Amino acid sequence: MTPSSDSSAVDHHETPEASQDNRNQREVARRCADLMWAEDEASRGLGIELAEVGPGRAVLTMRVRPDMTNGHGIAHGGFTFTLADSAFAFACNSHNRRTVAQGCDIAFLAPVHTGDVLSAEAVERWRKGRNGIYDITVRCGSRVVAEFRGRSREIGGHIYEEDSGG
């Protein structure tokens, strides 16, 4: 599936300059996501879909398949982790700076079953220099099933080369 457009609402009280800057940031995030998605065989192979992306945020979804369950008949935590980790990746790379995880942890809060559709929403909490902190909430409908915190590190380079404006 092709990534969908960002559906973020526009703040009608912002200045024209701020509005243009926000639009540019959303365009950068979308372009980064499109380029990363084209190369992300792992996420696509698991049936993950990119639902939304914006500066410092992303929402991905995944339907739990029978081959994703463990010996207890519930979804293996590794698949929930992978969905959250993928959302983390799209959020922290949305600024056109090549960024990887330097650490993360997850709390599994509720079981997930075959047929459940999970949604992982990643939100940038802090970013300074080459480091960032992101919180990812995984839901099944309105029920929170996992909380993931990721720590990112910029490794140098860009997702795409930006125009010099000449």
Secondary structure as the mmCIF struct_conf table of DSSP 4:
data_model
#
loop_
_struct_conf.conf_type_id
_struct_conf.id
_struct_conf.beg_label_comp_id
_struct_conf.beg_label_asym_id
_struct_conf.beg_label_seq_id
_struct_conf.end_label_comp_id
_struct_conf.end_label_asym_id
_struct_conf.end_label_seq_id
HELX_LH_PP_P HELX_LH_PP_P1 THR A 2 ASP A 6
HELX_LH_PP_P HELX_LH_PP_P2 SER A 8 VAL A 10
TURN_TY1_P TURN_TY1_P1 HIS A 12 HIS A 13
BEND BEND1 GLU A 14 GLU A 14
HELX_RH_AL_P HELX_RH_AL_P1 PRO A 16 GLU A 39
HELX_RH_AL_P HELX_RH_AL_P2 GLU A 41 GLY A 45
TURN_TY1_P TURN_TY1_P2 LEU A 46 GLY A 47
STRN STRN1 GLU A 49 GLY A 54
TURN_TY1_P TURN_TY1_P3 PRO A 55 GLY A 56
STRN STRN2 ARG A 57 ARG A 63
HELX_LH_PP_P HELX_LH_PP_P3 VAL A 64 ARG A 65
HELX_RH_3T_P HELX_RH_3T_P1 PRO A 66 MET A 68
STRN STRN3 THR A 69 THR A 69
TURN_TY1_P TURN_TY1_P4 GLY A 71 HIS A 72
BEND BEND2 GLY A 73 ILE A 74
STRN STRN4 ALA A 75 ALA A 75
HELX_RH_AL_P HELX_RH_AL_P3 GLY A 77 CYS A 92
TURN_TY1_P TURN_TY1_P5 ASN A 93 HIS A 95
BEND BEND3 ASN A 96 ARG A 97
STRN STRN5 THR A 99 PHE A 108
BEND BEND4 ALA A 110 ALA A 110
TURN_TY1_P TURN_TY1_P6 THR A 114 GLY A 115
STRN STRN6 VAL A 117 LYS A 128
TURN_TY1_P TURN_TY1_P7 GLY A 129 ARG A 130
STRN STRN7 ASN A 131 CYS A 140
TURN_TY1_P TURN_TY1_P8 GLY A 141 SER A 142
STRN STRN8 ARG A 143 GLU A 154
BEND BEND5 GLY A 156 GLY A 157
BEND BEND6 ILE A 159 TYR A 160
HELX_LH_PP_P HELX_LH_PP_P4 GLU A 161 ASP A 163
#
